[in-house]
Amino acid sequence: MILNHLWGLYAHPIEEWQTIDNHHESAKFSLSHMFLIALVPCIMGYVSSVHLGWRIGAGDVVFLTHDSALLIAFAMYFALIIGVFTLAYLAHWMAVTFGAQPTFTQTIELAAYTATPIFMSALAAMYPELWFVVSVGIASVAYSVYLLYTGVPILMHIPEERGFIYASSMVTCGLILLVIILAATAILWTNGIITPTFT
């Protein structure tokens, strides 16, 4: 069933949002989707940094040690999960302002399925060239924003006009969360708590 939603979000997103809204699986189902899909960037980051290596510009290919990459992958996994949960909480908190009354499960569905293209874009790390990964990342963020704008009116049961403002507010919250995660990463790295170790 998870793979059906995954394919549907790419092939026919509006119809897939309607299917998700009609079925409203349990919170356990949405969480299992999120926990599974969030593994993709962590695994791909580990594989690409330990086994494939990265080159920035004309420099040498750099690799991370197994232990360093594993620690970073675990930290990334928890940051992604916390980020999706926080976005779902903010969506639930803001809902009343826009005339919606979703359950927390609905906002988890919205946050988890909207984040899916961003998480899946990590497959680009199989070709660890910076220009390629950045291009795929930008395209995936754009598609996630599109999913958010199309999904909010359907899942939250509000008119498209209010849905547009609601989705815009969620995009703003998402950007703030991204800045917070990047700042936390910088603090952890500079204090030596989680630092990459190169081979």
N, C-alpha and C positions, 0 to 999 in steps of 0.2 A: 504493500500500500504506500509506503514511504516513497519508493521509486516511482510510483504512479504520479504522486504529487510533484516529485522532482522533475519528471519529464513534462508534465502538464504546465508547470510554471514557465517553462521555456517555450513549449509548442503552442499553447493557447491559454495565456495567463488569466484573462477575464473569466472564461468558462471554468478554469481551475479554482479561482477564488470562489465562484458560485458553488462549486462542488464542495469545497472546504466549508463554506458557510452552511450548506444544506446538511452536511453530515455532522459537523462539530464533534470530532472525535474527542476522546477524553484528554485531560491535561497530560496524562501519561504518554499518549501517542505523540503529542506535540513536543513534549520534552525529549522523548526518544529520538525524534527527528533531529532536534537541535543538538543533542549530545553526540549523535552519529555524524552529522554533517560538520560539526565543529572539529572533529578529528582530522578532516581532510587537510586544512592548512598546517596543522601541527605535524602530521606525518610527512607531508610534502616538504615543509621547512626543514625537518630533520634529515630526510633523504637527500635533498639538494645541497644542504650545507656540509654533510659528512661524506657523501659518496660522489656527488657530481661537481661540487665546488662552484664558486662564484667569481666572476671577473668583472671589475668595474673599469671601464675604459680600456686602456692598453696595458694595464697592470697584470701581474701574475694571478693565476687562479688561486683562490684562498679556500681553505677547508676549516671547519670547526672540529674540535675533538668530540668523541662520542658523548662523554659526560656533559660537556658544555651544551651541546645541541639538545640533548635530552632534557636538561634542566630548563632551557629556553622554551622547548616544545611544551613541557608541562605548564610553565608559567603562561604561555600563550593560550593554552586550552582554557585555563581558569579565567583569564582575562576576557576571552571571547564569550564564555558562558555568562559571566557576570555582566558583560556589556549587553547581551541580549535580554537577560532578566531585568536589568535596569531600564532598558528601552521599553520593555513590556510594562513595567511598573509606571513609567512616565506616561505611556499611552493610556493606561487605565486611569491614572490620576487626572489627565487632561480631558478625558472623555466627557465629563459632565459639562464642561465649558462649551462643548460643541453639540450638546443635545443628544449624546449617545450614552447608553447604559450597558456597556459590554461586561461580560464576566472576565476575570483575570485569564481564564483559559483562552478566550477570544483574542486578548491582547498578546498572549504568548504565541498563539498561532500567527498573528500578524507580524510580530517581531522575528520569529524563527523563520518563517517562509520568505520574508522580505530579505533577511540576511543570507539566504541560501546562495544566490549568485556570487556574493562576495566571498563566501567560504569556498565555493567550488572553483573560483578563479585561481586558487592556489595550485591547481593542477598545472598551471603555466610554469611552475617551478621545475617541471621536468625538463624544460629548456631554460636553464638559469642565466639568461641574458637580461640585463636590467631593462633595456628598452622594451623587450617583449613582455616581461612581467608587468611593467608599469602600464603598458598599453592595454593588456588584458584586465588589469586592475581597474583602470579608469572606465573601461567598457562595462565591467561588472557592477561598479558603483552606480553608473548611469542606469543600468537595467534594474538594480535594486530600488532606486528612486522611482522608476516607472512602476515597478510592482507595488510599491507603497501607495502611490497616487491612485492606482487602479483598485487596490485592495481595500483601502480605508472605507470608501462609500459602501462597498459590498458587505464587509465583515462588521462594520460599526452601524450599519443600517441608517445612514444619514444621507442627505442630498449631496450631490457632487460638489456644489459650491462650498458647503461647509467642510466636506471631505477634503477639498483642496487646501483649505487653511489648516485643517487638522494635520494633514500629511506634511505640510510645510513646517508646522511646529515640530513634528517628529523628526524631520530632516535636521532642523536646527539642534534639537536635543542629541541626535546622533553625532553631529559634528562636534558638539561640546564633549560628549563621551569620548570621542576619538582623541581630542586634545588632552583630556584627562589621562587616558591610557598611555599616550605618547609621553606625557610629562612624568607619569609614574615610572615608565620604562627608563627614561633618562635619569631619574633619581636613583633607581635601583642599580643602574649601570655605573653611575659616577661614584656611588657609595660602595661598590664592589660586592653587592649582594648577589646580583645575577650579571655576570660579565662573560662575554664570549671569549673562549680560549682557542686560538688558532693553532693549527699544526704546522 
